[in-house]
Amino acid sequence: MTANITRAPRPVLFDLDGTLADTIPLLLASMQASYAAVGGAVPEERAWLRGMGMPLRSQFNHFEQNDTPRVEALIAVYREWQAQNLANFVTEYDGIRELLAELTSRGHPVGVVTGKGDWMARLTLQHVDLLAQFTVLVGAEATTRHKPDPDPLLVGAERLGVAASGTIYLGDAPNDILAARAAGMIDVWAAWGPFTTDELAPFSPSHSLQSPMDLLALIAQLDADGTTEA
């Protein structure tokens, strides 16, 4: 006679921008406001979005060839404009609230790992009334290396008190997929974010979801298969 094996609820870590909340219009408008104030060639929008997951300073450094005075000036405008206009641009994605409620009711440990600074991440989650859903939030200040490096995700797992292996990381950007894979987590692409299938194809996400609630079916599949790796 085979005994039934009860598995602990699988941990889930979430990216923030483009995954939990639709911040994309705000991110692009903040970038454009920065260059309008400071001057210089404005990055192409898709090129700017490809840096999602990295801290803001890293994004500006990429386009400004590490010109520190310009980068600091751009960041100052960006952060002020972003904070002042957040309420006018940011919305939650349909189904996220319901997904988090279901995961919590089933006992899944959940947390957020983002390249945003901690203060802005909290402000964003508070604006969409999701902050209370998470006991763990890992912002840019938590590590010296950032996505696509695995360090932020590993900190997230440590703070949740779970192993990286078997943990799901759900994100919308290429850097999310690469970081999850490097951390030994199960990478899941949130296809409701700003990136297209063609843009993600070179990164070969292990799993993709068309809507947030689809995560529940994926978890059931992974648990049935006993999956601990991508």
Contacts in CASP RR format, 6 or more apart in sequence:
PFRMAT RR
TARGET T0000
AUTHOR 0000-0000-0000
METHOD contacts of the structure
MODEL  1
MTANITRAPRPVLFDLDGTLADTIPLLLASMQASYAAVGGAVPEERAWLR
GMGMPLRSQFNHFEQNDTPRVEALIAVYREWQAQNLANFVTEYDGIRELL
AELTSRGHPVGVVTGKGDWMARLTLQHVDLLAQFTVLVGAEATTRHKPDP
DPLLVGAERLGVAASGTIYLGDAPNDILAARAAGMIDVWAAWGPFTTDEL
APFSPSHSLQSPMDLLALIAQLDADGTTEA
7 223 0 8 1.000
7 226 0 8 1.000
9 103 0 8 1.000
9 106 0 8 1.000
9 107 0 8 1.000
9 108 0 8 1.000
9 109 0 8 1.000
10 108 0 8 1.000
10 166 0 8 1.000
10 167 0 8 1.000
10 168 0 8 1.000
10 219 0 8 1.000
10 222 0 8 1.000
10 223 0 8 1.000
11 108 0 8 1.000
11 109 0 8 1.000
11 110 0 8 1.000
11 157 0 8 1.000
11 160 0 8 1.000
11 162 0 8 1.000
11 166 0 8 1.000
11 167 0 8 1.000
11 168 0 8 1.000
12 103 0 8 1.000
12 108 0 8 1.000
12 109 0 8 1.000
12 110 0 8 1.000
12 111 0 8 1.000
12 167 0 8 1.000
12 168 0 8 1.000
12 169 0 8 1.000
12 170 0 8 1.000
12 215 0 8 1.000
12 219 0 8 1.000
13 110 0 8 1.000
13 111 0 8 1.000
13 112 0 8 1.000
13 113 0 8 1.000
13 153 0 8 1.000
13 156 0 8 1.000
13 157 0 8 1.000
13 160 0 8 1.000
13 167 0 8 1.000
13 168 0 8 1.000
13 169 0 8 1.000
13 170 0 8 1.000
13 185 0 8 1.000
14 20 0 8 1.000
14 110 0 8 1.000
14 111 0 8 1.000
14 112 0 8 1.000
14 113 0 8 1.000
14 169 0 8 1.000
14 170 0 8 1.000
14 171 0 8 1.000
15 53 0 8 1.000
15 112 0 8 1.000
15 113 0 8 1.000
15 114 0 8 1.000
15 169 0 8 1.000
15 170 0 8 1.000
15 171 0 8 1.000
15 172 0 8 1.000
15 173 0 8 1.000
15 176 0 8 1.000
15 190 0 8 1.000
16 23 0 8 1.000
16 112 0 8 1.000
16 114 0 8 1.000
16 115 0 8 1.000
16 116 0 8 1.000
16 121 0 8 1.000
16 124 0 8 1.000
16 125 0 8 1.000
17 23 0 8 1.000
17 24 0 8 1.000
17 27 0 8 1.000
17 52 0 8 1.000
17 53 0 8 1.000
17 114 0 8 1.000
17 116 0 8 1.000
17 172 0 8 1.000
18 24 0 8 1.000
18 52 0 8 1.000
18 93 0 8 1.000
18 171 0 8 1.000
18 172 0 8 1.000
18 173 0 8 1.000
18 190 0 8 1.000
18 192 0 8 1.000
18 193 0 8 1.000
18 194 0 8 1.000
19 93 0 8 1.000
19 170 0 8 1.000
19 171 0 8 1.000
19 172 0 8 1.000
19 176 0 8 1.000
19 190 0 8 1.000
19 193 0 8 1.000
20 92 0 8 1.000
20 93 0 8 1.000
20 96 0 8 1.000
20 112 0 8 1.000
20 125 0 8 1.000
20 128 0 8 1.000
20 130 0 8 1.000
21 90 0 8 1.000
21 91 0 8 1.000
21 92 0 8 1.000
21 93 0 8 1.000
21 96 0 8 1.000
21 124 0 8 1.000
21 125 0 8 1.000
21 127 0 8 1.000
21 128 0 8 1.000
21 130 0 8 1.000
22 90 0 8 1.000
22 91 0 8 1.000
22 92 0 8 1.000
22 93 0 8 1.000
22 193 0 8 1.000
23 89 0 8 1.000
23 90 0 8 1.000
23 124 0 8 1.000
24 49 0 8 1.000
24 193 0 8 1.000
24 194 0 8 1.000
25 89 0 8 1.000
25 90 0 8 1.000
26 82 0 8 1.000
26 85 0 8 1.000
26 86 0 8 1.000
26 89 0 8 1.000
26 90 0 8 1.000
27 48 0 8 1.000
27 49 0 8 1.000
27 52 0 8 1.000
27 82 0 8 1.000
28 45 0 8 1.000
28 48 0 8 1.000
28 49 0 8 1.000
29 81 0 8 1.000
29 85 0 8 1.000
29 89 0 8 1.000
30 78 0 8 1.000
30 81 0 8 1.000
30 82 0 8 1.000
30 85 0 8 1.000
31 42 0 8 1.000
31 43 0 8 1.000
31 48 0 8 1.000
31 78 0 8 1.000
32 42 0 8 1.000
33 77 0 8 1.000
33 78 0 8 1.000
33 81 0 8 1.000
34 74 0 8 1.000
34 75 0 8 1.000
34 77 0 8 1.000
34 78 0 8 1.000
34 81 0 8 1.000
35 41 0 8 1.000
35 42 0 8 1.000
35 43 0 8 1.000
35 74 0 8 1.000
37 77 0 8 1.000
38 70 0 8 1.000
38 73 0 8 1.000
38 74 0 8 1.000
38 77 0 8 1.000
43 63 0 8 1.000
46 199 0 8 1.000
47 63 0 8 1.000
48 59 0 8 1.000
48 63 0 8 1.000
49 173 0 8 1.000
49 194 0 8 1.000
49 195 0 8 1.000
50 173 0 8 1.000
50 174 0 8 1.000
51 58 0 8 1.000
51 59 0 8 1.000
51 62 0 8 1.000
51 173 0 8 1.000
51 175 0 8 1.000
52 172 0 8 1.000
52 173 0 8 1.000
52 175 0 8 1.000
52 194 0 8 1.000
53 114 0 8 1.000
53 115 0 8 1.000
53 146 0 8 1.000
53 147 0 8 1.000
53 173 0 8 1.000
53 175 0 8 1.000
53 176 0 8 1.000
54 115 0 8 1.000
54 146 0 8 1.000
54 147 0 8 1.000
54 175 0 8 1.000
55 115 0 8 1.000
55 116 0 8 1.000
55 117 0 8 1.000
55 140 0 8 1.000
55 146 0 8 1.000
56 75 0 8 1.000
56 78 0 8 1.000
56 79 0 8 1.000
56 116 0 8 1.000
56 117 0 8 1.000
56 140 0 8 1.000
57 71 0 8 1.000
57 75 0 8 1.000
58 146 0 8 1.000
60 70 0 8 1.000
60 71 0 8 1.000
60 74 0 8 1.000
60 75 0 8 1.000
60 78 0 8 1.000
61 71 0 8 1.000
64 70 0 8 1.000
64 71 0 8 1.000
64 74 0 8 1.000
79 120 0 8 1.000
82 120 0 8 1.000
83 120 0 8 1.000
83 123 0 8 1.000
86 123 0 8 1.000
86 124 0 8 1.000
86 127 0 8 1.000
87 127 0 8 1.000
90 124 0 8 1.000
90 127 0 8 1.000
90 128 0 8 1.000
91 128 0 8 1.000
92 128 0 8 1.000
92 129 0 8 1.000
92 130 0 8 1.000
93 192 0 8 1.000
93 193 0 8 1.000
93 212 0 8 1.000
94 211 0 8 1.000
94 212 0 8 1.000
95 211 0 8 1.000
95 212 0 8 1.000
95 213 0 8 1.000
96 130 0 8 1.000
96 212 0 8 1.000
97 129 0 8 1.000
97 130 0 8 1.000
98 212 0 8 1.000
98 213 0 8 1.000
99 212 0 8 1.000
99 213 0 8 1.000
99 215 0 8 1.000
99 216 0 8 1.000
100 110 0 8 1.000
100 130 0 8 1.000
100 133 0 8 1.000
101 133 0 8 1.000
102 213 0 8 1.000
102 216 0 8 1.000
103 110 0 8 1.000
103 215 0 8 1.000
103 216 0 8 1.000
104 110 0 8 1.000
104 133 0 8 1.000
108 219 0 8 1.000
109 136 0 8 1.000
109 160 0 8 1.000
109 161 0 8 1.000
109 162 0 8 1.000
110 133 0 8 1.000
110 134 0 8 1.000
110 136 0 8 1.000
111 134 0 8 1.000
111 135 0 8 1.000
111 136 0 8 1.000
111 137 0 8 1.000
111 138 0 8 1.000
111 156 0 8 1.000
111 160 0 8 1.000
112 121 0 8 1.000
112 125 0 8 1.000
112 134 0 8 1.000
112 136 0 8 1.000
112 137 0 8 1.000
112 138 0 8 1.000
112 139 0 8 1.000
113 138 0 8 1.000
113 139 0 8 1.000
113 147 0 8 1.000
113 152 0 8 1.000
113 153 0 8 1.000
113 155 0 8 1.000
113 156 0 8 1.000
113 169 0 8 1.000
114 121 0 8 1.000
114 137 0 8 1.000
114 138 0 8 1.000
114 139 0 8 1.000
114 140 0 8 1.000
115 121 0 8 1.000
115 139 0 8 1.000
115 140 0 8 1.000
115 146 0 8 1.000
115 147 0 8 1.000
115 152 0 8 1.000
116 124 0 8 1.000
116 139 0 8 1.000
116 140 0 8 1.000
117 139 0 8 1.000
117 140 0 8 1.000
117 141 0 8 1.000
118 137 0 8 1.000
118 139 0 8 1.000
118 140 0 8 1.000
118 141 0 8 1.000
118 142 0 8 1.000
121 137 0 8 1.000
121 139 0 8 1.000
122 131 0 8 1.000
122 137 0 8 1.000
125 131 0 8 1.000
125 134 0 8 1.000
125 137 0 8 1.000
136 156 0 8 1.000
136 159 0 8 1.000
136 160 0 8 1.000
138 152 0 8 1.000
138 153 0 8 1.000
138 155 0 8 1.000
138 156 0 8 1.000
138 159 0 8 1.000
139 152 0 8 1.000
140 146 0 8 1.000
142 152 0 8 1.000
142 155 0 8 1.000
143 149 0 8 1.000
143 151 0 8 1.000
143 152 0 8 1.000
143 155 0 8 1.000
144 151 0 8 1.000
145 151 0 8 1.000
145 152 0 8 1.000
146 152 0 8 1.000
147 153 0 8 1.000
147 175 0 8 1.000
147 176 0 8 1.000
147 178 0 8 1.000
147 179 0 8 1.000
148 174 0 8 1.000
148 175 0 8 1.000
148 178 0 8 1.000
148 179 0 8 1.000
148 182 0 8 1.000
149 179 0 8 1.000
149 182 0 8 1.000
150 164 0 8 1.000
150 179 0 8 1.000
150 180 0 8 1.000
150 182 0 8 1.000
150 183 0 8 1.000
150 184 0 8 1.000
152 179 0 8 1.000
153 164 0 8 1.000
153 169 0 8 1.000
153 179 0 8 1.000
153 180 0 8 1.000
153 183 0 8 1.000
153 185 0 8 1.000
154 164 0 8 1.000
154 183 0 8 1.000
157 163 0 8 1.000
157 164 0 8 1.000
157 167 0 8 1.000
157 183 0 8 1.000
157 185 0 8 1.000
160 167 0 8 1.000
164 183 0 8 1.000
164 184 0 8 1.000
164 185 0 8 1.000
165 184 0 8 1.000
165 185 0 8 1.000
165 228 0 8 1.000
165 229 0 8 1.000
166 185 0 8 1.000
166 186 0 8 1.000
166 222 0 8 1.000
166 227 0 8 1.000
166 228 0 8 1.000
166 229 0 8 1.000
167 185 0 8 1.000
167 186 0 8 1.000
168 185 0 8 1.000
168 186 0 8 1.000
168 188 0 8 1.000
168 215 0 8 1.000
168 218 0 8 1.000
168 219 0 8 1.000
168 222 0 8 1.000
169 176 0 8 1.000
169 179 0 8 1.000
169 180 0 8 1.000
169 183 0 8 1.000
169 185 0 8 1.000
169 186 0 8 1.000
169 187 0 8 1.000
169 188 0 8 1.000
170 176 0 8 1.000
170 188 0 8 1.000
170 190 0 8 1.000
170 209 0 8 1.000
170 215 0 8 1.000
171 177 0 8 1.000
171 180 0 8 1.000
171 188 0 8 1.000
171 189 0 8 1.000
171 190 0 8 1.000
172 189 0 8 1.000
172 190 0 8 1.000
172 191 0 8 1.000
172 192 0 8 1.000
172 193 0 8 1.000
172 194 0 8 1.000
172 195 0 8 1.000
173 195 0 8 1.000
174 195 0 8 1.000
174 199 0 8 1.000
174 200 0 8 1.000
174 202 0 8 1.000
174 203 0 8 1.000
176 187 0 8 1.000
176 189 0 8 1.000
177 187 0 8 1.000
177 189 0 8 1.000
177 200 0 8 1.000
177 203 0 8 1.000
177 204 0 8 1.000
177 205 0 8 1.000
178 203 0 8 1.000
180 186 0 8 1.000
180 187 0 8 1.000
180 188 0 8 1.000
180 230 0 8 1.000
181 187 0 8 1.000
181 206 0 8 1.000
181 230 0 8 1.000
184 229 0 8 1.000
184 230 0 8 1.000
185 230 0 8 1.000
186 206 0 8 1.000
186 207 0 8 1.000
186 222 0 8 1.000
186 227 0 8 1.000
186 229 0 8 1.000
186 230 0 8 1.000
187 205 0 8 1.000
187 206 0 8 1.000
187 207 0 8 1.000
187 230 0 8 1.000
188 205 0 8 1.000
188 206 0 8 1.000
188 207 0 8 1.000
188 208 0 8 1.000
188 209 0 8 1.000
188 215 0 8 1.000
188 218 0 8 1.000
189 200 0 8 1.000
189 205 0 8 1.000
189 207 0 8 1.000
189 208 0 8 1.000
189 209 0 8 1.000
190 209 0 8 1.000
190 212 0 8 1.000
191 197 0 8 1.000
191 208 0 8 1.000
191 209 0 8 1.000
191 210 0 8 1.000
192 209 0 8 1.000
192 210 0 8 1.000
192 211 0 8 1.000
192 212 0 8 1.000
200 208 0 8 1.000
206 230 0 8 1.000
207 218 0 8 1.000
207 230 0 8 1.000
209 215 0 8 1.000
209 218 0 8 1.000
221 227 0 8 1.000
END
